[in-house]
């Protein structure tokens, strides 16, 4: 699904065939989850493939690495340039780009001085599909922000996401909605959450969530189209039976939600503010001009 015999990736300064690459089974990221990554999309535009919010994504990658005491040996500009070369070498336009920073061999609990940088890409449709999804409130919480840098995109953090998502699907739902340590709604396993009530959108503040780049784009679009948006804490009880709700994220883009805990939202998706933002987002990503022209 992710590569074939012709796929080329970037690893530690070299362009290699994905099928021929190797890594140590003793690396710290594999054993302890100490690594950082990003998920980035490129879109086919009239100017060629354009990476959406490339600068913001790579700034976050460097920030995440710094929080985990990892020295990343590339600048934002270099990573953007390499990403466009990656698309060119794999003849990709609409693509999902996965930068991964993983560490070298050590069984100690200090970051390895050996730092590996991987860039790979593949065609990947909307992560949550194109139908409205059914959510359940997860029994798993987002981690206490005093225990982890929840604002960083760290590989090990996603064990929590895997637990919540797998549990929800085994209960017959499409995805989970996680709460924070105080019982307030936080986010999905891999996307930020918004809901609509009486013409106003609500989303939770930063603190217990990954402050997503698509989330920030929603704030920009709401300001542009004068859509009322409020950040505040709220419970699942306040969300159930509201007008509408949706997830946002790079992989998910803007995904409409049908129900929470078997209680449907009252508006048709096409009549909701979320759908307006979905359409605006689709226009936004196609208006980006590449910073590197093939």
N, C-alpha and C positions, 0 to 999 in steps of 0.2 A: 504493500500500500504506500509506503513512504519512499521507497527507492527501488531502482532496478539496476541492471548491469551497466547502464549508461549514465546513471546519476553521478554528478560531481559535487563534492562538498569541499569546504575550506576547513583545514585543521592545522593549527599551529604554523601558519605561514605558508602552507602548501595547498595546492589544489589536487585532490585525490579522488579516485573512484570510491564511492560509498561502499561497494561490495568488497573492497580490498583493504579497508581500514581496520585497525586493531587498537585496543586499549587494554591497559592492565586491569586484571581482576582484583588488584589490591589497592585501587584508587579510593581516596577518602570519600568522594561523592557517592560512589556505589555503596560503601559500607555505612556511612553516617549521614548522607543527605546534605553534605555541605557543598553546595554549588548554587549558581544563580543562572537564570535564563530569561528569555523574552519570547513572546509570541507576536509576530508582526505580519501584516498583510500588505501585499502589493496588488494593484488593480490595473487592468488593461485600460488605457486611456488613448485619446487621439494622438498624444505625444509619445506613446510607448508605455511600458510598465512603470507605474508610480507607486512608491512605498508610502503608505499613509502614516503620518506622524513619526517618521523615521528618527528624527532628532530626539523627540520626547522618549521614544522607546529606548534608544541607546543611552540617553542621559540616565534613565532609570536603571539600565543594566549596570552602568558604572556606580550609581548610588547603591544598588543592591550588593555589588561586590565589596564596596567600601564598608558597608555595615557588617559584612561577614569577614572582614579583615583579609580580603583577597585582593592582591595587586593585579589589576587588569592591564596588560601591556599594549592597549590600543586606545586611540582617541575616538570620540563620537564620529568625527569626519571620516576617519579611516574605516570604521565599521560600516558606515553608510555606503562608502565607495565599494567596499568588499561585497556588500549585499546586492548592489546593482550588478556587479560582476558575476555573482552567484546566479542571479536570474538569467543573465546572458548565456552563461555556460550551460545552463540546463534548459534553455529555450522556454522560459516560463514568463507568463504575464500575470494572470490571476493566480496568486500563490500565497502560501503560508510560509513564513520564514522563521526558523527556530535557531536563534543564537543560544549556545550553552557554554557556560564557563564551568569546567570541572577540574578537580584537583588531582595531584599525583599520588604516588604510593606513600601511605602512612597509616598506621593504626593508632597513632596518638590523637589526642583531642585538640590539637592546635592545627591551624590551616597549613597544608603543605606549601612549601615554597615553589613547587612545580605547578604551574597554572596552564591549563589547556583551554584553547578557544576554538569552538566548533561553530560553523555556520552551515546550515542545510535548509533546503526548501522543498516543498511538494505542493501539488494541487490538493486543496482541502475545502470541501463545501462547508456551509454554515454548520457549526459544531452541534447545535441543538435542532437542526433540521429546519423545515419551512412551515410546519404546523404549530399551532398554539400548544403549549405544553402544560401538563398537569404536575403541580408541585405538592410536596408534603413538607411540613415543618419537621426538620431533622432532630433526632435526639442528640446529635453531636453538635457541640458548640464550636465557634471559632476560638482559637487559643487566646489566653490572657495576653494582652499586649505588653505586659511586663515580663512575659516569659520569652517572647520572640519579637523580632522586628517585623511585625505584620505588614508594614508598609513596603517591605522589600519582597522581591519575587525570588524566593529561595526554593530549591528543589524539594527539600525535606518537608516544607510546609504542606505540600500537596498530598501527603499521606492522610491528612485530615479531610481533604476534598474527596479522595478516593473512598474513604469510609462512608462519608455522607451520601455520595452519589450512588455507590453500590447498594447501600441499604435502601435508599428510596426506590431504586429500580426493582429490587427484590420484593418490595411491597406493592409493586404494580404502578408506580408513578414514573414520570419522565425525568424528574430531577428533584433535588432537595433545596430547602431554604434553611440556612443556618442562623442561629441566634448568637448573640454575644454572651459573655459571662453574667450579664445582668438580665437576660431574658428578652432583650430587644432584638429586632431583626437586624442582621448584619449583611449577608450577601449569599449568593449561590456558591457552589463548589468552585466555579471558574468564571463567575460573572457578577457584576454589581446589580443591585435590585432597585427598581423604582415602582411606585404605585400612584394611581390617579384617583382623586376623590373630589367631586364638585368643582371640576375645572382647574384643580391645582395638583401638581406633581410633588411627591415626597420621596426623599431618599435619606438614608442615615448618614450622619457625619463620619468623617475619618476618625480613626482610633482603633477600631477592631476589624478594619477591612483593608484590602489592597486598594488604594485609590487609583482606579483604573484610568487608562488614557482615553478609552471610549467614554467612560463616565464623564471625564473632563470635557469631551466633545459635546456630550448632551447638555452640559451647563452652557457652553458657547451657543449651541443651537437654540436653547430655551431663551437666552438673552436676545438672540437675533430675531426670533419670531414672537417675542413678548409672551412666552408661556410661563405662568407663575410656577416657581420651583422653590421648595423649602427643604432645608436640611434639618432634620430633627429625629429624635429617638421615637420609636413606635414598636408596638407589640404585634404578634401575629393576629390577635383578636381584632385589632384595628384594621388590618389588611383584608381579612376574610370578608367577602361580600362587597368590597369597594368597587369602584367603577371599572378599573382596568389595572394591569400590571405588566411589567416587562423586565427582562434581563438585558444587560449590555456588556459587551466585551469584544476583544479583537477576534477571537475564534467564533463567538456567538453572534457578533455584530449587534443587531437589535432584534430580540426574540420575544414575541408576544406570549403571554401566559393565560391559559384558560381558567385555571382554578387553583386555589390553595386549600389543602385538606378537604377536598371534594366539594368545596363551596365555590361555585362559578363567579367570575366577575361579571358585572351586569351589562357593560357595554359590549357591542360587537367590536372586535379588534380594529376593523376599518374605520370605526367612528371615534376612536380614542386618540388622545394626545400622543401616546406611544407610537401609533401608526404614522402620525404626522412626522414624528422624529425619525422613524424608520425610513420614510421616503426622503426626508431631508438628508439623512446620513448617507443614503445611497448616492445622492447627487454630490455630496461633499467629497466622498472618496474618489469620485471620477473627475473632480476638478483640480486635483493635485498635479503639479507639474514635476516631472522627474528632475532630480538634481544631477543626474548623470545620464547623458544621452549616448546611446549605442551608435 
